[in-house]
């Protein structure tokens, strides 16, 4: 039996990772979350799926409790998804987000070292690149975060590099681009633009676009992110104890294009779109070079946004 710890298990991506792992009855999945932004409904779902899921309401900054959980369940693998995943929150309250995103991650790393964890996969972000203009972004692209959130992810990556070099803890930093899909709460300030726009269209409310709408993103479906996590946790193709992997589709979608797809999906043409000034910390253009990811996972066919949205995949 393989035993996994998933931090942020009540959250958007974390709950999907748990669900995928539980499909194998030989897996024991331990989830932790403090519900700062996670949902109880996600935990209830996971508990209903399998008796091999155990949940703890624990803050990742609580080092002693994290250590105790790892020791009690003899954890071997960690999917570290927990974070305050909001650029705007990091701009407004950088002390709080620094504490959770950096100190909390260090707590996980040190507990992993003490408990001889085999491998940690960390949810990093394309926010580490900031507004550095070179596109597309790959693992070697220049790093220039323009928000505390991006900097916090970069600092955590460096802690992981250090822990791999100094202590032999295998760490993989997955730089997620813009993830979307089911369970992304549109009412949360941490939610992605797709779930927010979809919810407002369904409610007949106006959409606010910060900028001219021609800024573009690399939107990747949550199921593709989950596949990446699960495949790379046990991959023997990773050549060093610390690796960075960019996780995106390599396809760009402007916000204006996204709105047109969502309107078609909802069959709603009478929509009020408001354009306002760019927000501080927002990135204008982002697209992934996923060559390295494709070299690690054979025949990876990404879900395209038009197909997932129009098929009800959000």
RAGISUL-V303924 format. One record per backbone hydrogen bond with DSSP energy under -0.5 kcal/mol. CO is the residue of the C=O (numbers start at 1). NH is the residue of the N-H. E is the energy in kcal/mol with one decimal. If there is no record, write none. Layout:
co=CO nh=NH e=E
co=CO nh=NH e=E
//
This chain:
co=2 nh=28 e=-2.8
co=3 nh=76 e=-1.8
co=3 nh=77 e=-1.4
co=4 nh=30 e=-3.2
co=5 nh=7 e=-0.5
co=5 nh=79 e=-3.0
co=6 nh=9 e=-0.6
co=6 nh=32 e=-2.2
co=7 nh=81 e=-0.9
co=8 nh=11 e=-1.7
co=10 nh=39 e=-2.5
co=11 nh=15 e=-1.7
co=12 nh=16 e=-1.0
co=13 nh=17 e=-2.2
co=14 nh=18 e=-2.3
co=15 nh=19 e=-2.3
co=16 nh=20 e=-2.2
co=17 nh=21 e=-2.4
co=18 nh=22 e=-2.2
co=20 nh=23 e=-1.2
co=21 nh=24 e=-1.5
co=23 nh=25 e=-0.7
co=24 nh=27 e=-2.1
co=26 nh=2 e=-0.9
co=27 nh=29 e=-0.5
co=28 nh=4 e=-2.7
co=28 nh=30 e=-0.5
co=29 nh=31 e=-0.6
co=29 nh=54 e=-2.3
co=30 nh=6 e=-2.9
co=31 nh=56 e=-2.5
co=32 nh=8 e=-1.5
co=32 nh=9 e=-1.9
co=33 nh=58 e=-0.8
co=39 nh=42 e=-0.8
co=39 nh=43 e=-1.1
co=40 nh=44 e=-2.7
co=41 nh=45 e=-2.1
co=42 nh=46 e=-2.0
co=43 nh=47 e=-2.6
co=44 nh=48 e=-1.7
co=45 nh=49 e=-1.3
co=46 nh=50 e=-1.5
co=50 nh=53 e=-0.8
co=52 nh=29 e=-2.8
co=54 nh=31 e=-3.0
co=56 nh=33 e=-1.6
co=56 nh=58 e=-1.5
co=59 nh=62 e=-2.2
co=61 nh=63 e=-1.7
co=62 nh=66 e=-2.3
co=63 nh=67 e=-2.6
co=64 nh=68 e=-2.2
co=65 nh=69 e=-2.4
co=66 nh=70 e=-2.4
co=67 nh=71 e=-2.5
co=68 nh=72 e=-2.8
co=69 nh=73 e=-2.1
co=70 nh=74 e=-0.5
co=70 nh=75 e=-2.0
co=71 nh=74 e=-0.6
co=76 nh=118 e=-2.3
co=76 nh=119 e=-1.2
co=77 nh=5 e=-2.6
co=78 nh=80 e=-0.7
co=78 nh=121 e=-2.8
co=79 nh=7 e=-2.2
co=79 nh=81 e=-1.2
co=80 nh=123 e=-2.4
co=83 nh=85 e=-1.0
co=84 nh=86 e=-1.5
co=86 nh=90 e=-1.8
co=87 nh=91 e=-1.7
co=88 nh=92 e=-2.4
co=89 nh=93 e=-3.2
co=93 nh=97 e=-1.9
co=94 nh=98 e=-2.3
co=95 nh=99 e=-1.9
co=96 nh=100 e=-2.2
co=97 nh=101 e=-3.0
co=98 nh=102 e=-2.2
co=98 nh=103 e=-1.4
co=99 nh=104 e=-1.3
co=102 nh=106 e=-2.4
co=103 nh=107 e=-2.0
co=104 nh=108 e=-1.7
co=105 nh=109 e=-2.5
co=106 nh=110 e=-2.8
co=107 nh=111 e=-2.2
co=108 nh=112 e=-2.3
co=109 nh=113 e=-2.3
co=110 nh=114 e=-2.5
co=111 nh=115 e=-1.6
co=112 nh=117 e=-2.3
co=113 nh=116 e=-1.1
co=118 nh=170 e=-0.6
co=119 nh=78 e=-2.2
co=120 nh=122 e=-0.5
co=120 nh=172 e=-2.5
co=121 nh=80 e=-3.1
co=122 nh=124 e=-1.5
co=122 nh=174 e=-2.9
co=124 nh=176 e=-1.0
co=125 nh=128 e=-1.6
co=126 nh=129 e=-1.8
co=127 nh=130 e=-0.5
co=128 nh=144 e=-0.7
co=129 nh=132 e=-1.6
co=137 nh=289 e=-3.3
co=138 nh=141 e=-1.3
co=142 nh=144 e=-0.5
co=144 nh=131 e=-0.8
co=147 nh=151 e=-2.1
co=148 nh=152 e=-2.9
co=149 nh=153 e=-2.1
co=150 nh=154 e=-1.9
co=151 nh=155 e=-2.8
co=152 nh=156 e=-2.0
co=153 nh=157 e=-2.1
co=154 nh=158 e=-2.1
co=155 nh=159 e=-2.2
co=156 nh=160 e=-2.2
co=157 nh=161 e=-2.4
co=158 nh=162 e=-2.4
co=159 nh=163 e=-2.7
co=160 nh=164 e=-2.1
co=161 nh=165 e=-2.2
co=162 nh=166 e=-3.2
co=163 nh=167 e=-1.8
co=163 nh=169 e=-1.6
co=164 nh=168 e=-0.8
co=168 nh=170 e=-0.6
co=170 nh=120 e=-2.5
co=171 nh=243 e=-1.8
co=172 nh=122 e=-3.1
co=172 nh=174 e=-0.7
co=173 nh=175 e=-0.7
co=173 nh=245 e=-2.7
co=174 nh=124 e=-1.7
co=174 nh=176 e=-1.4
co=175 nh=247 e=-2.5
co=176 nh=126 e=-2.5
co=177 nh=179 e=-1.0
co=178 nh=220 e=-2.9
co=180 nh=222 e=-2.5
co=181 nh=184 e=-1.2
co=183 nh=185 e=-1.0
co=185 nh=188 e=-1.2
co=188 nh=191 e=-1.5
co=192 nh=196 e=-1.8
co=193 nh=197 e=-2.8
co=194 nh=198 e=-2.6
co=195 nh=199 e=-2.0
co=196 nh=200 e=-2.0
co=197 nh=201 e=-2.5
co=198 nh=202 e=-2.5
co=199 nh=203 e=-1.5
co=200 nh=205 e=-2.9
co=201 nh=204 e=-1.3
co=207 nh=209 e=-0.5
co=207 nh=274 e=-3.8
co=208 nh=210 e=-0.5
co=209 nh=211 e=-1.0
co=209 nh=276 e=-3.0
co=213 nh=255 e=-0.6
co=213 nh=256 e=-2.3
co=215 nh=255 e=-1.8
co=216 nh=286 e=-1.4
co=217 nh=219 e=-0.7
co=217 nh=253 e=-2.4
co=218 nh=178 e=-1.9
co=220 nh=180 e=-1.8
co=221 nh=224 e=-1.2
co=221 nh=225 e=-1.5
co=222 nh=226 e=-2.5
co=223 nh=227 e=-2.1
co=224 nh=228 e=-2.0
co=225 nh=229 e=-2.3
co=226 nh=230 e=-2.7
co=227 nh=231 e=-2.6
co=228 nh=232 e=-2.3
co=229 nh=233 e=-1.5
co=230 nh=234 e=-0.7
co=231 nh=234 e=-0.6
co=232 nh=235 e=-0.5
co=237 nh=239 e=-0.5
co=241 nh=171 e=-3.3
co=243 nh=173 e=-2.8
co=245 nh=175 e=-2.6
co=246 nh=248 e=-0.7
co=247 nh=177 e=-1.8
co=253 nh=217 e=-2.1
co=254 nh=258 e=-2.6
co=255 nh=259 e=-2.5
co=256 nh=260 e=-1.8
co=257 nh=261 e=-2.1
co=258 nh=262 e=-2.5
co=259 nh=263 e=-2.6
co=260 nh=264 e=-1.9
co=261 nh=265 e=-2.2
co=262 nh=266 e=-2.4
co=263 nh=267 e=-0.9
co=263 nh=268 e=-2.0
co=269 nh=271 e=-1.8
co=271 nh=273 e=-0.7
co=272 nh=207 e=-2.4
co=272 nh=274 e=-0.6
co=274 nh=209 e=-3.6
co=274 nh=276 e=-0.6
co=276 nh=211 e=-3.2
co=279 nh=282 e=-1.7
co=284 nh=216 e=-0.8
co=287 nh=137 e=-3.1
co=288 nh=290 e=-0.7
co=290 nh=294 e=-2.5
co=291 nh=295 e=-1.5
co=292 nh=296 e=-1.0
co=293 nh=296 e=-0.9
co=293 nh=297 e=-1.8
co=296 nh=298 e=-0.5
co=297 nh=300 e=-0.7
co=299 nh=301 e=-0.9
co=300 nh=302 e=-0.8
co=304 nh=308 e=-2.2
co=305 nh=309 e=-2.5
co=306 nh=310 e=-2.1
co=307 nh=311 e=-1.2
co=308 nh=313 e=-3.6
co=309 nh=312 e=-1.5
co=313 nh=182 e=-0.7
//
